[in-house]
Amino acid sequence: MAQKQMENLTPDMIDEAVTAMKDSSTPTGTQPIPEGVTAGSSSDPNVINAMYKVAELMSKPSNGGVTFQSFSSLPPITALSGDREQDLSQSELAECWSDGSLGSSRVDRAGFERVWKEVQEYFEEDIMEESRATLHPKVKKAARSTSSASADVVGTPPQVGGNLSEDQMKMVNEQVKTMTDDDMQQMLEGMSNIGPEEEARMKAMGADPAMMKKAAEMMQSNPMMRKAAQMMMKNMSPDQMVKASQQAQQQMASMSKEDLDKAMEEMNKQGK
């Protein structure tokens, strides 16, 4: 919705909005901050003035007052709007406008502040701080070395089984131990034909969907390898299964595609 609103703005309107923001920050346009109010917060009259001026110039026609569309496209509002539980939904935003504008389609400075405060009521923290935190998420700190700093910023892939509880791992372990060869083949067939949603879940677990597909197809055509895998898993505890999976994940992560292909081919030969 915000993208559509921005598409309706002309370059001149954007330039006027930027100019208004600059003008509002000059000493001559600064208002005294009431006692107990933090500068730069949503309660700062200078912030409200700046937001009002920008929204006023973004309204169409820009002949005074602020429309709901221009209010909705203000950066703090768009940053806080969305479909997540903690976001401001479109219906909630519409309710804020309805209550603050007193049913009007265009508001003056006083009406704008009422709508602005209605939005603030939906959040525990100051909405300016909330929007800044949303637009500028924190990056993990790293003070050990250049390599570790890079790893923290980029992030490490999730470990296989890392997001499963102890009870879930026990359940998986029991299911594996009671699987027949037909069950195994059915599972492998499903793995070799996974869709986008299943691939996303596998990636979230730290698994490589492409490699899992290839392994499944190879085991489907290799009964000896399939039986060996079943026997090995039946003798493993839940912890051993997790450790073995994570160890394989680490080894595969350090191998090139060519090395992985060769290893898979060698395993296929040995299993026949």
C-alpha positions in Angstrom: 0.0 0.0 0.0 2.8 2.4 0.9 4.5 1.7 -2.5 1.3 2.6 -4.3 1.0 5.8 -2.3 4.6 6.8 -3.1 4.0 6.1 -6.8 1.2 8.8 -6.8 3.7 11.5 -5.6 5.3 13.8 -8.2 9.0 14.6 -8.0 8.0 18.2 -7.1 6.0 17.0 -4.1 8.9 14.9 -2.9 11.3 17.9 -3.2 8.9 20.1 -1.3 8.7 17.5 1.5 12.5 17.3 1.8 12.7 21.1 1.9 10.0 21.2 4.6 12.0 18.8 6.7 15.1 20.9 6.3 13.2 24.1 7.2 11.6 22.6 10.2 15.1 21.8 11.6 16.4 25.4 11.5 16.7 27.4 14.7 14.0 29.9 13.6 11.4 27.1 13.2 12.3 25.3 16.5 9.7 25.3 19.3 10.6 24.9 23.0 10.4 21.3 24.1 8.0 20.8 27.1 9.4 19.6 30.4 9.7 15.8 30.4 9.6 15.4 26.6 12.6 13.9 24.9 13.9 15.7 21.8 13.3 13.7 18.7 10.5 11.7 20.3 6.9 11.4 19.1 5.9 14.0 21.7 8.4 16.6 20.5 6.3 19.4 19.0 9.1 20.0 16.4 8.8 16.4 15.3 5.0 16.7 15.0 5.4 20.0 13.1 7.9 18.4 10.7 5.7 15.4 10.1 2.6 17.6 9.6 4.4 19.8 7.1 5.7 16.8 5.1 2.2 15.1 5.1 0.6 18.4 4.1 2.8 18.8 1.1 2.3 15.2 0.1 -1.5 15.5 0.2 -3.3 15.9 -3.0 -4.2 18.6 -3.7 -1.6 20.2 -1.6 -3.7 23.3 -0.6 -3.7 22.9 3.1 -4.4 20.1 5.5 -3.4 16.4 5.5 -5.2 13.5 3.9 -5.3 9.9 5.2 -3.2 8.7 2.3 -0.4 11.2 2.9 -0.5 10.5 6.7 -0.2 6.7 6.0 2.8 7.2 3.8 4.9 9.1 6.4 8.1 7.1 7.1 7.4 6.3 10.8 3.9 5.1 9.9 5.0 2.9 7.0 7.8 1.5 9.1 5.3 0.5 11.9 2.6 -0.8 9.5 2.4 -4.4 8.4 0.9 -7.9 8.9 3.0 -9.1 11.9 1.4 -9.3 15.3 3.5 -6.3 16.6 2.7 -4.2 13.5 0.0 -1.6 13.0 -2.6 -3.1 10.8 -4.5 -1.2 8.1 -7.7 -1.5 10.0 -6.0 -0.1 13.2 -4.5 2.7 11.2 -7.9 3.6 9.7 -9.4 3.5 13.2 -6.7 5.9 14.5 -7.5 8.3 11.6 -11.3 8.0 12.2 -10.9 8.8 15.9 -8.3 11.5 15.6 -9.8 13.3 12.5 -13.3 13.2 14.0 -14.6 11.7 10.8 -13.0 14.3 8.5 -11.2 13.3 5.2 -8.6 16.1 5.8 -7.1 17.4 9.0 -5.4 20.6 10.1 -2.4 20.7 12.5 -4.5 20.1 15.6 -6.3 17.1 13.9 -3.0 15.7 12.7 -1.6 15.7 16.3 -4.8 13.9 17.5 -4.3 11.2 14.8 -0.6 11.0 15.6 -1.3 10.4 19.3 -3.9 7.8 18.5 -1.2 5.8 16.7 1.1 6.3 19.7 -1.5 4.7 21.9 -1.1 1.4 20.0 2.6 1.1 21.0 4.2 0.7 24.4 7.4 2.5 23.2 7.8 5.8 21.6 6.8 5.4 17.9 9.8 7.4 16.7 12.1 5.0 18.5 10.0 2.0 17.4 10.3 3.1 13.7 14.0 3.8 14.0 14.5 0.3 15.5 12.5 -1.2 12.6 14.4 0.7 9.9 17.8 0.1 11.5 17.9 -3.4 13.1 20.8 -4.1 15.4 23.8 -6.0 14.0 25.5 -8.6 16.2 28.6 -7.1 17.8 32.0 -8.7 17.2 35.2 -7.7 18.9 37.4 -10.8 18.5 38.8 -10.6 15.0 38.1 -9.5 11.5 37.0 -13.1 10.5 34.7 -13.4 13.5 33.2 -10.0 12.9 32.4 -11.0 9.3 30.8 -14.2 10.6 28.6 -12.3 13.1 27.4 -9.8 10.5 26.7 -12.4 7.8 25.4 -14.9 10.2 26.0 -18.6 10.5 23.6 -21.2 8.9 21.2 -22.8 11.4 22.2 -26.3 12.6 20.2 -29.3 11.6 17.8 -30.1 14.5 18.7 -26.8 16.2 15.1 -25.6 16.3 13.6 -28.9 17.5 12.8 -29.5 21.1 14.0 -32.6 23.0 10.6 -34.2 22.8 10.4 -33.5 19.1 13.8 -35.2 18.6 12.6 -38.2 20.6 9.5 -38.5 18.4 11.5 -38.3 15.2 13.9 -40.9 16.6 11.1 -43.3 17.4 9.5 -42.8 14.0 12.8 -43.6 12.3 13.3 -46.8 14.3 9.8 -48.2 13.4 10.0 -47.4 9.7 9.7 -50.3 7.2 11.5 -50.3 3.9 8.2 -49.3 2.2 7.9 -46.4 4.6 11.5 -45.4 3.8 10.9 -45.5 0.1 7.8 -43.5 0.4 9.6 -40.9 2.5 12.5 -40.7 0.0 10.0 -40.3 -2.9 8.5 -37.4 -1.0 12.0 -35.9 -0.4 12.9 -36.1 -4.1 9.7 -34.2 -5.1 9.6 -31.4 -2.5 8.1 -28.0 -3.4 9.1 -24.5 -2.5 7.5 -24.6 1.0 9.2 -27.8 2.0 12.5 -26.4 0.6 12.1 -23.3 2.9 11.4 -25.5 5.9 14.5 -27.6 5.1 16.7 -24.5 4.8 15.3 -23.2 8.1 16.5 -26.5 9.7 19.9 -26.0 8.2 19.6 -28.6 5.4 20.5 -28.2 1.8 17.3 -29.1 -0.3 19.3 -29.8 -3.5 21.6 -32.2 -1.7 18.8 -33.8 0.2 16.9 -34.4 -3.1 20.0 -36.0 -4.7 20.6 -38.2 -1.7 16.9 -39.3 -1.7 17.0 -40.2 -5.4 20.3 -42.1 -4.9 18.9 -44.1 -2.0 15.7 -44.9 -3.8 17.7 -46.7 -6.5 20.1 -48.4 -4.0 18.5 -50.9 -1.7 21.7 -51.8 0.1 22.4 -48.2 0.9 18.8 -47.7 2.1 19.1 -50.7 4.4 22.4 -49.6 5.8 21.0 -46.2 6.6 18.0 -47.7 8.3 20.2 -50.0 10.5 22.5 -47.2 11.5 19.6 -44.9 12.5 17.8 -47.6 14.4 20.8 -47.9 16.7 21.2 -44.2 17.4 19.8 -42.2 20.3 18.1 -38.8 19.6 21.3 -37.0 20.6 23.5 -39.2 18.4 21.2 -38.5 15.5 21.5 -34.8 16.0 25.2 -34.9 16.4 25.7 -37.1 13.3 23.5 -34.8 11.2 25.3 -31.6 12.4 28.7 -33.2 11.8 27.6 -34.1 8.2 26.3 -30.6 7.7 29.6 -29.1 8.8 31.6 -31.4 6.5 29.3 -30.6 3.5 29.6 -26.9 4.2 33.3 -27.0 3.7 33.1 -29.0 0.5 32.8 -27.7 -3.1 29.9 -28.9 -5.3 32.4 -31.0 -7.3 33.6 -32.7 -4.1 30.1 -33.3 -2.9 29.1 -34.9 -6.2 32.2 -37.2 -6.1 31.4 -38.2 -2.5 27.8 -39.0 -3.4 28.9 -41.0 -6.4 31.5 -43.0 -4.3 28.8 -43.7 -1.7 26.5 -44.9 -4.4 29.1 -47.3 -5.8 30.0 -48.7 -2.3 26.4 -49.4 -1.5 25.8 -51.6 -4.6 
